[in-house]
Amino acid sequence: MVSGKVVRYSEAFKQQVVEELGSGRFGSPYEASQAYGVDQSTVKRWVKQYGKAHLLRKVIRVTKPDEPNEIKRLKDRVRRLESALADSHMDQALSESFFEILCEQTGVDPGSFKKKHDGKASTGHAKSSKKPQE
């Protein structure tokens, strides 16, 4: 194909390409397009234009009866999981921001606080795992 120029094909040329496709010289519109240097979509359009659409491959989709519902269900699940993940990321960002603000207001160094508490901020709800010394 020539770039930047409009290429007009004669009716005789179009018919020849379609006839050669129909006679079996080419196994597909792609092969014909490669042989003549014409875009594949152009060859397909000619095939339809000359009433030879039966030469084009048809895609037949075979599915189980419940498959469309399964796909819809899975897409819905993915959407809900993506939303939950986004919420979780937002919660984590808010928690980190609140922690930094609290440390700033109380004059505590966030790094030393995390070291002292093994990198975890205490919620005050968990029982201490350390045994009292006697």
LUMDRENLUM-21167 format. One record per residue: residue number from 1; x, y, z of N, C-alpha, C, O in turn. Coordinates in nm, 2 decimals, decimal comma, padded with zeros to 4 digits, always signed. Each point is the difference from the previous one (the first is absolute). Example, Ala and Ser with C-alpha at 12.3 -4.5 7.8 and 13.67 -1.06 7.14 Angstrom:
2
<1 <+01,32 -00,57 +00,78> <-00,09 +00,12 +00,00> <+00,09 +00,12 +00,00> <+00,10 +00,00 +00,07>>
<2 <-00,14 +00,11 -00,14> <+00,09 +00,11 +00,00> <-00,08 +00,11 +00,08> <+00,05 +00,11 +00,01>>
This chain:
134
<1 <+00,08 -00,12 +00,00> <-00,08 +00,12 +00,00> <+00,09 +00,12 +00,00> <+00,10 +00,01 +00,06>>
<2 <-00,15 +00,10 -00,13> <+00,08 +00,12 -00,01> <-00,05 +00,10 +00,11> <-00,12 +00,02 +00,02>>
<3 <+00,22 +00,03 +00,06> <-00,04 +00,09 +00,11> <-00,02 +00,14 -00,05> <+00,07 +00,05 -00,09>>
<4 <-00,17 +00,02 +00,15> <-00,02 +00,14 -00,03> <-00,07 +00,02 -00,13> <-00,03 +00,12 -00,04>>
<5 <+00,00 -00,22 -00,04> <-00,07 +00,02 -00,13> <-00,13 -00,08 +00,01> <-00,01 -00,11 +00,06>>
<6 <-00,09 +00,16 -00,14> <-00,12 -00,07 -00,01> <+00,01 -00,10 -00,12> <+00,03 +00,04 -00,11>>
<7 <-00,06 -00,17 +00,14> <+00,02 -00,10 -00,11> <-00,15 -00,04 -00,03> <-00,07 -00,04 +00,08>>
<8 <+00,04 +00,05 -00,21> <-00,13 -00,05 -00,05> <+00,03 -00,12 -00,09> <+00,08 -00,01 -00,08>>
<9 <-00,16 -00,10 +00,12> <+00,02 -00,12 -00,08> <-00,12 -00,01 -00,10> <-00,11 +00,04 +00,03>>
<10 <+00,14 -00,09 -00,15> <-00,10 -00,02 -00,10> <-00,09 -00,11 +00,04> <+00,03 -00,09 +00,08>>
<11 <-00,15 +00,09 -00,14> <-00,10 -00,10 +00,03> <+00,05 -00,14 -00,05> <-00,02 -00,10 +00,07>>
<12 <+00,09 +00,10 -00,18> <+00,06 -00,12 -00,06> <+00,10 -00,06 +00,10> <+00,00 -00,13 +00,02>>
<13 <+00,08 +00,21 +00,04> <+00,10 -00,05 +00,10> <-00,07 -00,05 +00,12> <+00,04 -00,11 +00,05>>
<14 <-00,14 +00,18 +00,00> <-00,07 -00,05 +00,12> <-00,07 -00,14 -00,03> <+00,01 -00,09 +00,08>>
<15 <-00,07 +00,08 -00,19> <-00,07 -00,12 -00,04> <+00,10 -00,12 -00,01> <-00,02 -00,11 +00,03>>
<16 <+00,14 +00,14 -00,09> <+00,11 -00,10 -00,02> <+00,04 -00,05 +00,14> <+00,01 -00,12 +00,02>>
<17 <+00,01 +00,21 +00,08> <+00,05 -00,04 +00,13> <-00,11 -00,09 +00,06> <+00,03 -00,11 +00,06>>
<18 <-00,16 +00,15 -00,07> <-00,11 -00,08 +00,06> <-00,01 -00,13 -00,07> <-00,02 -00,10 +00,07>>
<19 <+00,03 +00,10 -00,20> <-00,01 -00,13 -00,07> <+00,11 -00,10 +00,03> <-00,02 -00,12 +00,02>>
<20 <+00,14 +00,18 +00,00> <+00,11 -00,09 +00,03> <-00,01 -00,05 +00,15> <+00,04 -00,12 +00,03>>
<21 <-00,10 +00,19 +00,05> <-00,03 -00,04 +00,14> <-00,10 -00,11 -00,01> <+00,01 -00,10 +00,07>>
<22 <-00,12 +00,12 -00,15> <-00,10 -00,10 -00,02> <+00,04 -00,13 -00,06> <-00,05 -00,11 +00,02>>
<23 <+00,15 +00,12 -00,11> <+00,05 -00,12 -00,08> <+00,09 -00,08 +00,09> <+00,03 -00,12 -00,04>>
<24 <+00,01 +00,17 +00,15> <+00,09 -00,07 +00,09> <+00,15 +00,03 -00,02> <+00,08 -00,06 +00,07>>
<25 <-00,05 +00,15 -00,15> <+00,14 +00,04 -00,02> <+00,06 +00,06 +00,13> <+00,11 -00,03 +00,03>>
<26 <-00,20 +00,10 +00,04> <+00,04 +00,05 +00,13> <-00,09 -00,07 +00,11> <-00,12 -00,01 -00,02>>
<27 <+00,18 -00,02 +00,13> <-00,08 -00,07 +00,10> <-00,07 +00,10 +00,09> <-00,09 -00,04 +00,08>>
<28 <+00,12 +00,17 -00,08> <-00,06 +00,09 +00,08> <+00,01 +00,14 -00,05> <+00,09 +00,03 -00,09>>
<29 <-00,17 +00,07 +00,13> <+00,02 +00,14 -00,04> <+00,14 +00,05 +00,03> <+00,05 +00,08 -00,07>>
<30 <+00,00 -00,13 +00,18> <+00,14 +00,04 +00,04> <+00,10 -00,03 -00,10> <+00,08 +00,08 -00,04>>
<31 <-00,09 -00,21 -00,01> <+00,10 -00,04 -00,11> <-00,02 +00,08 -00,12> <+00,10 +00,04 -00,06>>
<32 <-00,22 -00,01 +00,02> <-00,02 +00,08 -00,12> <+00,05 +00,14 +00,02> <+00,06 +00,06 -00,09>>
<33 <-00,08 +00,00 +00,21> <+00,05 +00,13 +00,03> <+00,15 +00,01 -00,01> <+00,06 +00,09 -00,04>>
<34 <+00,00 -00,20 +00,09> <+00,15 +00,00 +00,00> <+00,05 -00,02 -00,14> <+00,10 +00,07 -00,04>>
<35 <-00,17 -00,15 -00,04> <+00,05 -00,02 -00,14> <-00,01 +00,13 -00,09> <+00,08 +00,02 -00,08>>
<36 <-00,19 +00,06 +00,11> <-00,02 +00,12 -00,08> <+00,04 +00,13 +00,06> <-00,01 +00,10 -00,06>>
<37 <+00,05 -00,11 +00,19> <+00,04 +00,12 +00,07> <-00,12 +00,09 +00,03> <+00,02 +00,13 +00,00>>
<38 <-00,13 -00,19 +00,03> <-00,12 +00,07 +00,03> <-00,03 -00,03 +00,15> <+00,02 -00,11 +00,05>>
<39 <-00,08 +00,21 +00,02> <-00,04 -00,03 +00,14> <-00,10 -00,11 +00,01> <-00,09 -00,01 -00,09>>
<40 <+00,10 -00,07 +00,19> <-00,09 -00,11 +00,02> <-00,15 +00,04 +00,01> <-00,09 -00,06 -00,05>>
<41 <+00,07 +00,17 +00,12> <-00,14 +00,05 +00,02> <-00,06 +00,04 -00,13> <-00,12 -00,01 -00,03>>
<42 <+00,21 +00,06 -00,06> <-00,05 +00,04 -00,14> <-00,04 -00,12 -00,08> <-00,11 +00,00 -00,06>>
<43 <+00,19 -00,11 +00,07> <-00,04 -00,12 -00,07> <-00,13 -00,06 +00,06> <-00,09 -00,04 -00,08>>
<44 <+00,07 +00,04 +00,21> <-00,12 -00,04 +00,06> <-00,12 +00,08 -00,05> <-00,11 -00,05 -00,02>>
<45 <+00,13 +00,18 +00,01> <-00,11 +00,09 -00,04> <-00,04 -00,04 -00,15> <-00,12 +00,00 -00,03>>
<46 <+00,22 -00,02 -00,05> <-00,03 -00,04 -00,14> <-00,07 -00,13 -00,01> <-00,10 -00,02 -00,07>>
<47 <+00,14 -00,08 +00,16> <-00,07 -00,13 +00,00> <-00,15 +00,02 +00,03> <-00,09 -00,06 -00,06>>
<48 <+00,06 +00,14 +00,16> <-00,14 +00,03 +00,04> <-00,07 +00,08 -00,11> <-00,11 -00,03 -00,03>>
<49 <+00,18 +00,12 -00,03> <-00,05 +00,09 -00,11> <-00,05 -00,08 -00,12> <-00,10 +00,03 -00,06>>
<50 <+00,17 -00,14 +00,03> <-00,03 -00,08 -00,11> <-00,08 -00,13 +00,03> <-00,01 -00,09 -00,07>>
<51 <-00,05 +00,10 +00,19> <-00,09 -00,11 +00,04> <+00,06 -00,13 +00,03> <-00,06 -00,11 -00,02>>
<52 <+00,19 +00,11 +00,06> <+00,07 -00,13 +00,02> <+00,03 -00,01 +00,15> <+00,11 -00,06 +00,04>>
<53 <-00,19 +00,11 +00,05> <+00,03 +00,00 +00,14> <+00,02 -00,14 +00,06> <+00,06 -00,02 +00,10>>
<54 <-00,11 -00,08 -00,18> <+00,02 -00,14 +00,05> <+00,14 -00,04 -00,01> <+00,04 -00,10 +00,06>>
<55 <+00,05 +00,18 -00,12> <+00,14 -00,03 -00,01> <+00,07 +00,04 +00,13> <+00,12 -00,04 +00,02>>
<56 <-00,18 +00,13 +00,05> <+00,06 +00,04 +00,13> <-00,02 -00,10 +00,11> <-00,11 -00,06 +00,01>>
<57 <+00,20 +00,05 +00,07> <-00,01 -00,09 +00,12> <-00,10 +00,06 +00,10> <+00,00 +00,12 +00,02>>
<58 <-00,08 -00,21 +00,03> <-00,10 +00,04 +00,10> <+00,05 -00,05 +00,13> <+00,04 -00,12 +00,01>>
<59 <-00,06 +00,20 +00,10> <+00,04 -00,05 +00,13> <-00,13 -00,05 +00,07> <-00,10 +00,07 +00,01>>
<60 <+00,10 -00,19 +00,02> <-00,11 -00,06 +00,07> <+00,05 -00,03 +00,15> <+00,09 -00,08 +00,02>>
<61 <-00,17 +00,14 +00,07> <+00,04 -00,02 +00,14> <-00,09 -00,11 +00,06> <-00,12 +00,01 -00,01>>
<62 <+00,18 -00,11 +00,07> <-00,07 -00,10 +00,07> <+00,02 +00,01 +00,15> <+00,11 +00,00 +00,04>>
<63 <-00,22 +00,01 +00,03> <+00,01 +00,02 +00,15> <-00,09 -00,10 +00,07> <-00,10 -00,04 -00,06>>
<64 <+00,13 +00,02 +00,18> <-00,09 -00,08 +00,08> <-00,12 +00,09 +00,04> <+00,02 +00,12 +00,01>>
<65 <-00,13 -00,17 +00,02> <-00,12 +00,08 +00,03> <+00,02 +00,10 +00,12> <-00,05 +00,11 +00,00>>
<66 <+00,13 -00,15 +00,10> <+00,02 +00,09 +00,11> <+00,12 +00,09 -00,01> <+00,03 +00,08 +00,09>>
<67 <+00,05 -00,09 -00,20> <+00,12 +00,07 -00,01> <-00,02 +00,16 -00,01> <+00,08 +00,07 +00,07>>
<68 <-00,18 -00,02 -00,14> <-00,01 +00,14 +00,00> <-00,03 +00,06 +00,14> <+00,05 +00,10 +00,03>>
<69 <-00,13 -00,17 +00,04> <-00,03 +00,04 +00,14> <+00,13 -00,01 +00,09> <+00,02 +00,09 +00,08>>
<70 <+00,06 -00,19 -00,11> <+00,12 -00,02 +00,08> <+00,10 +00,12 -00,03> <+00,06 +00,05 +00,09>>
<71 <-00,05 -00,01 -00,22> <+00,08 +00,11 -00,04> <-00,04 +00,13 +00,07> <+00,08 +00,07 +00,05>>
<72 <-00,21 -00,05 -00,05> <-00,06 +00,12 +00,06> <+00,03 +00,00 +00,15> <+00,03 +00,10 +00,06>>
<73 <-00,05 -00,22 +00,00> <+00,02 -00,01 +00,15> <+00,15 +00,03 +00,03> <+00,03 +00,07 +00,10>>
<74 <+00,06 -00,13 -00,18> <+00,14 +00,02 +00,02> <+00,05 +00,15 -00,02> <+00,08 +00,05 +00,08>>
<75 <-00,14 +00,01 -00,18> <+00,03 +00,14 -00,02> <-00,05 +00,09 +00,12> <+00,07 +00,09 +00,04>>
<76 <-00,19 -00,13 +00,01> <-00,05 +00,08 +00,11> <+00,09 -00,03 +00,12> <+00,02 +00,10 +00,08>>
<77 <+00,03 -00,22 -00,06> <+00,09 -00,03 +00,12> <+00,13 +00,08 -00,02> <+00,05 +00,05 +00,10>>
<78 <+00,00 -00,05 -00,22> <+00,13 +00,08 -00,02> <-00,03 +00,15 +00,04> <+00,09 +00,06 +00,06>>
<79 <-00,20 -00,01 -00,11> <-00,03 +00,14 +00,03> <-00,01 +00,03 +00,15> <+00,05 +00,09 +00,05>>
<80 <-00,12 -00,19 +00,02> <-00,01 +00,02 +00,15> <+00,14 -00,01 +00,07> <+00,03 +00,07 +00,09>>
<81 <+00,05 -00,17 -00,14> <+00,13 -00,02 +00,06> <+00,09 +00,12 -00,02> <+00,08 +00,05 +00,08>>
<82 <-00,09 +00,01 -00,20> <+00,08 +00,12 -00,03> <-00,04 +00,12 +00,08> <+00,08 +00,07 +00,05>>
<83 <-00,21 -00,06 -00,02> <-00,05 +00,10 +00,08> <+00,04 -00,02 +00,15> <+00,04 +00,10 +00,06>>
<84 <-00,04 -00,22 -00,02> <+00,04 -00,03 +00,14> <+00,15 +00,03 +00,02> <+00,05 +00,05 +00,10>>
<85 <+00,03 -00,09 -00,21> <+00,14 +00,03 +00,01> <+00,03 +00,15 +00,00> <+00,09 +00,04 +00,08>>
<86 <-00,16 +00,03 -00,16> <+00,02 +00,15 +00,00> <-00,04 +00,06 +00,14> <+00,07 +00,08 +00,05>>
<87 <-00,18 -00,13 +00,01> <-00,04 +00,04 +00,14> <+00,11 -00,03 +00,10> <+00,03 +00,08 +00,08>>
<88 <+00,03 -00,20 -00,10> <+00,10 -00,04 +00,10> <+00,13 +00,09 -00,01> <+00,06 +00,03 +00,10>>
<89 <-00,03 +00,00 -00,23> <+00,12 +00,09 -00,02> <-00,03 +00,14 +00,06> <+00,09 +00,06 +00,06>>
<90 <-00,21 -00,02 -00,07> <-00,04 +00,13 +00,05> <+00,01 +00,00 +00,15> <+00,04 +00,09 +00,07>>
<91 <-00,10 -00,20 -00,01> <+00,01 -00,02 +00,15> <+00,14 +00,00 +00,05> <+00,03 +00,07 +00,10>>
<92 <+00,06 -00,14 -00,17> <+00,14 +00,00 +00,04> <+00,06 +00,13 -00,01> <+00,08 +00,04 +00,09>>
<93 <-00,10 +00,04 -00,20> <+00,05 +00,13 -00,01> <-00,05 +00,09 +00,11> <+00,08 +00,08 +00,06>>
<94 <-00,21 -00,09 -00,03> <-00,05 +00,09 +00,11> <+00,06 -00,04 +00,14> <+00,04 +00,09 +00,08>>
<95 <-00,02 -00,22 -00,06> <+00,06 -00,05 +00,13> <+00,14 +00,06 +00,01> <+00,04 +00,05 +00,11>>
<96 <+00,04 -00,06 -00,22> <+00,13 +00,05 +00,01> <+00,00 +00,15 +00,02> <+00,09 +00,05 +00,08>>
<97 <-00,18 +00,02 -00,14> <+00,00 +00,15 +00,02> <-00,04 +00,03 +00,14> <+00,06 +00,09 +00,06>>
<98 <-00,16 -00,16 -00,01> <-00,05 +00,03 +00,14> <+00,12 -00,03 +00,10> <+00,02 +00,07 +00,10>>
<99 <+00,05 -00,18 -00,13> <+00,12 -00,04 +00,09> <+00,10 +00,12 +00,00> <+00,05 +00,03 +00,10>>
<100 <-00,02 +00,02 -00,22> <+00,10 +00,10 -00,01> <-00,04 +00,13 +00,07> <+00,07 +00,07 +00,07>>
<101 <-00,20 -00,04 -00,09> <-00,06 +00,12 +00,07> <+00,01 -00,02 +00,15> <+00,04 +00,10 +00,08>>
<102 <-00,08 -00,21 -00,03> <+00,01 -00,03 +00,14> <+00,14 +00,01 +00,06> <+00,02 +00,06 +00,10>>
<103 <+00,07 -00,12 -00,17> <+00,14 +00,01 +00,04> <+00,05 +00,14 +00,00> <+00,07 +00,04 +00,09>>
<104 <-00,11 +00,04 -00,19> <+00,04 +00,14 -00,01> <-00,06 +00,08 +00,12> <+00,07 +00,08 +00,06>>
<105 <-00,19 -00,11 -00,03> <-00,07 +00,08 +00,11> <+00,05 -00,04 +00,14> <+00,00 +00,08 +00,09>>
<106 <+00,05 -00,21 -00,08> <+00,04 -00,04 +00,13> <+00,16 +00,01 +00,02> <+00,05 -00,03 +00,10>>
<107 <+00,01 +00,06 -00,21> <+00,15 +00,02 +00,00> <+00,07 -00,13 +00,00> <+00,12 -00,01 +00,05>>
<108 <-00,18 -00,10 -00,10> <+00,06 -00,13 +00,00> <+00,06 -00,02 -00,14> <-00,07 +00,03 -00,10>>
<109 <+00,19 -00,09 +00,09> <+00,06 -00,03 -00,13> <-00,07 -00,13 -00,05> <+00,01 -00,10 +00,06>>
<110 <-00,07 +00,11 -00,18> <-00,07 -00,11 -00,06> <+00,09 -00,13 -00,01> <-00,04 -00,11 +00,02>>
<111 <+00,17 +00,14 -00,07> <+00,09 -00,11 -00,02> <+00,03 -00,08 +00,13> <+00,00 -00,12 +00,01>>
<112 <+00,03 +00,20 +00,10> <+00,03 -00,07 +00,13> <-00,12 -00,07 +00,05> <+00,01 -00,10 +00,07>>
<113 <-00,13 +00,16 -00,09> <-00,12 -00,06 +00,05> <-00,02 -00,13 -00,07> <-00,04 -00,10 +00,07>>
<114 <+00,06 +00,09 -00,20> <-00,02 -00,12 -00,07> <+00,10 -00,11 +00,04> <-00,03 -00,12 +00,01>>
<115 <+00,16 +00,17 +00,01> <+00,10 -00,10 +00,05> <-00,04 -00,06 +00,13> <+00,01 -00,12 +00,03>>
<116 <-00,06 +00,21 +00,06> <-00,03 -00,05 +00,14> <-00,12 -00,09 -00,01> <-00,01 -00,09 +00,09>>
<117 <-00,08 +00,10 -00,18> <-00,12 -00,08 -00,01> <+00,01 -00,09 -00,12> <-00,11 -00,04 -00,06>>
<118 <+00,23 +00,00 +00,02> <+00,02 -00,10 -00,11> <-00,07 +00,05 -00,13> <-00,05 -00,08 -00,08>>
<119 <+00,05 +00,21 +00,05> <-00,06 +00,05 -00,12> <-00,15 +00,01 -00,01> <-00,06 +00,03 -00,10>>
<120 <-00,01 -00,07 +00,22> <-00,14 +00,00 +00,00> <-00,05 +00,10 +00,10> <+00,05 +00,01 +00,11>>
<121 <-00,15 +00,07 -00,15> <-00,06 +00,10 +00,09> <-00,10 -00,08 +00,08> <-00,08 -00,08 -00,05>>
<122 <+00,08 +00,10 +00,18> <-00,09 -00,06 +00,09> <-00,14 +00,06 +00,00> <-00,01 +00,12 -00,01>>
<123 <-00,09 -00,21 +00,00> <-00,14 +00,05 +00,00> <-00,05 +00,00 +00,14> <-00,11 +00,06 +00,03>>
<124 <+00,18 -00,12 +00,07> <-00,05 +00,00 +00,14> <-00,09 -00,11 +00,02> <-00,05 -00,02 +00,12>>
<125 <+00,01 -00,06 -00,22> <-00,09 -00,11 +00,01> <+00,06 -00,14 +00,03> <-00,06 -00,09 +00,06>>
<126 <+00,18 +00,08 -00,11> <+00,07 -00,13 +00,01> <+00,07 -00,02 +00,14> <+00,05 +00,10 +00,05>>
<127 <-00,05 -00,22 +00,00> <+00,06 -00,02 +00,13> <+00,15 -00,02 -00,03> <+00,04 -00,04 -00,11>>
<128 <+00,04 +00,08 +00,21> <+00,14 -00,01 -00,02> <+00,05 -00,14 +00,01> <-00,05 -00,08 +00,07>>
<129 <+00,14 +00,05 -00,16> <+00,05 -00,14 +00,00> <+00,12 -00,02 +00,09> <+00,04 -00,12 +00,02>>
<130 <+00,01 +00,23 +00,04> <+00,11 -00,02 +00,10> <-00,06 -00,04 +00,13> <-00,10 +00,04 +00,05>>
<131 <+00,18 -00,13 +00,02> <-00,04 -00,04 +00,13> <+00,05 +00,09 +00,10> <+00,12 +00,05 -00,01>>
<132 <-00,19 -00,02 +00,12> <+00,05 +00,10 +00,10> <+00,12 -00,07 +00,07> <+00,00 -00,12 +00,03>>
<133 <+00,10 +00,21 +00,00> <+00,12 -00,05 +00,07> <-00,03 -00,02 +00,15> <-00,08 +00,08 +00,05>>
<134 <+00,13 -00,17 +00,01> <-00,02 -00,03 +00,14> <+00,11 +00,05 +00,09> <+00,00 -00,01 +00,12>>
